[in-house]
Amino acid sequence: MPRKAKTVEERFHKKYVVDEETGCWNWTDSLKPSGYGYLTVGNDSRFPETANHRHGANRVSWILHNGAIPEDMWVCLDCDNKACVNPNHLFLATKEERMLIKSQRLRNSQTQFNDQEVEIIRNSKLSNARLAKMLGVTTQNTRHLRQGYTYRNV
């Protein structure tokens, strides 16, 4: 008797371990050299790119728990743990927002934004609280920047 193929959900939920301390769902299956997990997805209409294609595990998690990822949006992590696939640690951002968040995480000194970063923050669809958390600043900082109280020359 032929085996019944497991669904993407069944396969996904067997490939991570929950870290009780951080809440991260740490991917335990295949990892890319970058540290991000991946899963090969068969014929499933939720993953239209190609059948039998490797998909990032965090993207699979987003699609399984939240639905389709809008075009030109990236799945990003609140926790900064590349192996994490907890849907509560994931959010969507534009490429520009993602690059801004990534560059801010690399900075060690007091936060100063350049003109391009100020424009990205002002145009971002992310909430002030989300941006503040990701950029390592206060919600008041992002709110004042967006309202023009700071960086008036930009």
C-alpha positions, 0 to 999 in steps of 0.5 A: 500500500503506498504511503500517503504524502505528508502535508506541508504543515505536518512536515513543517511542525516536525522540524523545529524545537521550541526554546522555552526561554526565548519562545523561538521555534528553532529549525532543526532540519536543513540549514543554508550556510547563512543559518536560515532554514529551508524546506522543499515544498511539493505541489501546493498552491500556496507556494506558486513559485515552483513545485519541489522548490526549496523555500525559506523556513521562515517564509513557509511559516509565514504562509502557513500561519498568515497567508500569502506574502505580498509582492515586494515584501520580505519576511523578517525576524523580531528575535534576530535568530536566523533559525527561528520560525515562530510566526509570532517572531516574524513580520513583513517589511519592504526591502528598504525597511529590511536593509535599514533594520539590518544596518541599524543592528550593526551599529554600536554607537548612538543612533544617527540616521542618514537622509535615505534612512529618514525617508525610509522610516517616514514612508514605512508602513511599520508601526512606530513601536515595531520600528523602534524595537527593530532600530534600537531606539524609543517609540518617541524617537520614531514618532518625532522623526515621522512628525518632523520634530527631528530631522527637519532638514530632510 
